[in-house]
């Protein structure tokens, strides 16, 4: 008792700057307001993985049309083989209707340069030049949307993701079907069709930052029939090589769209309009699933944001309590937590 009587004046002197000593305890010092946590979850970013399939690739345009028509514009694009052609033009800033106009007006002679060689029948330089012309010769890193093209390094079979440099060259490398196109030389390596290692580039577009990956699979499946010609045999061989690997990668997609275009031959450009329509149909049929997946992810994001806010509020409250000085406690002050809002 005598000790308290002796200590109280000392405590009051030390708190002189905070309040006057007397029968009424001083008000606690003001504490910082807890940080206001954001209440909105980050937007959902869609990634589009466009698979290879030669002339079947026109179906990708139909898929893009339906996604845009439903307000689901992809933020990221990755393409393999034919998917890299459509993907490059789309990522350059074209919308779906502009892509369709390009497809309808496309003259095969503009992208096909036959040259008899041990490496292949088609040089591929015309395809490279055509793509570069369409994207206004911008490099990959300057596309309107982040875009990558997938190819296979011939020397060791390594999957190669082109994210920088010459767009047309990357697309040419991604589309160089072995035995048809001559391998593309870039630096000290040679590159061939990306469908050998990644028929539908789900992982590549996920790595760009996509929250949801919509994969468009137009790849051939082994039909059980003998191909009618050399091009058909090569096409089916690539399909067989990439089938198992492709299945594993496809399983990591959120949505898989499969337009009914397997009856379209690899060089059947006359069916481009049919392929586009089939892409539209397939995408429309899966629109409810796409919306459901987006809603599910939004709910997960909202819950995670709420939990983060609760943790931040609790941490702020605990920090507020810790800021109470031991002298305030010793002085017998009451209502110490008045400015600390409990979460």
CORMOUR-V651656 format. One line per field, one symbol per residue. ss: DSSP state (H for helix, E for strand, C for the rest). psi: psi as a letter, one per 40 degrees, with the letter a starting at -180 (. if undefined). A space follows every 10 residues. Layout:
ss: ???
psi: ???
This chain:
ss: CHHHHHHHHH HHHHCCCCCC CCCCCCCCCC CCCCCCCCCC CCCCCEEEEE CCCHHHHHHH HHHHHHHHHC CCCCCEEEEE CHHHHHHHHH HCCCCHHHHH HHHHHCCHHH CCCECCCCCC CECCHHHHHH HHHHCCCCEH HHCCCEEEEE EEECCCCCEE EECCCEHHHH HHHHCCCECC ECCEEECCEE EEEHHHCCCC CHHHHHHCCC CEEEEECCCC CCCCCCCCCH HHHHHHHHHH HHHHHHHHHH CCCCEEECCC CCCCCCCCHH HHHHHHHHHH HHHHHCHHHH HHHHHHHHHH HHHHHHHHHH HHHHHHHHHH HHCCCHHHHH CCCCCCCCCC CCC
psi: dddddddddd ddddededii iadhiiiiii iihiihiieh iiihhhhhhh iifbeeeddd ddddddddde fghidihiih bddddddddd deeiiddddd ddddehhdde ehghhhiddi dhdedddddd ddddeffiid eeidihiihh ihhddeehhh hheiahdddd ddddeghhdd iiihhhbeii iaheeddgdh gdddddeeeh dhhhhhheii iheeihidid dddddddddd dedddddddd eeidhhhgig eeehidegee fddddddddd dddddedddd dddddddddd dddddddddd dddddddddd ddehiddddd efiifdedeh hh.
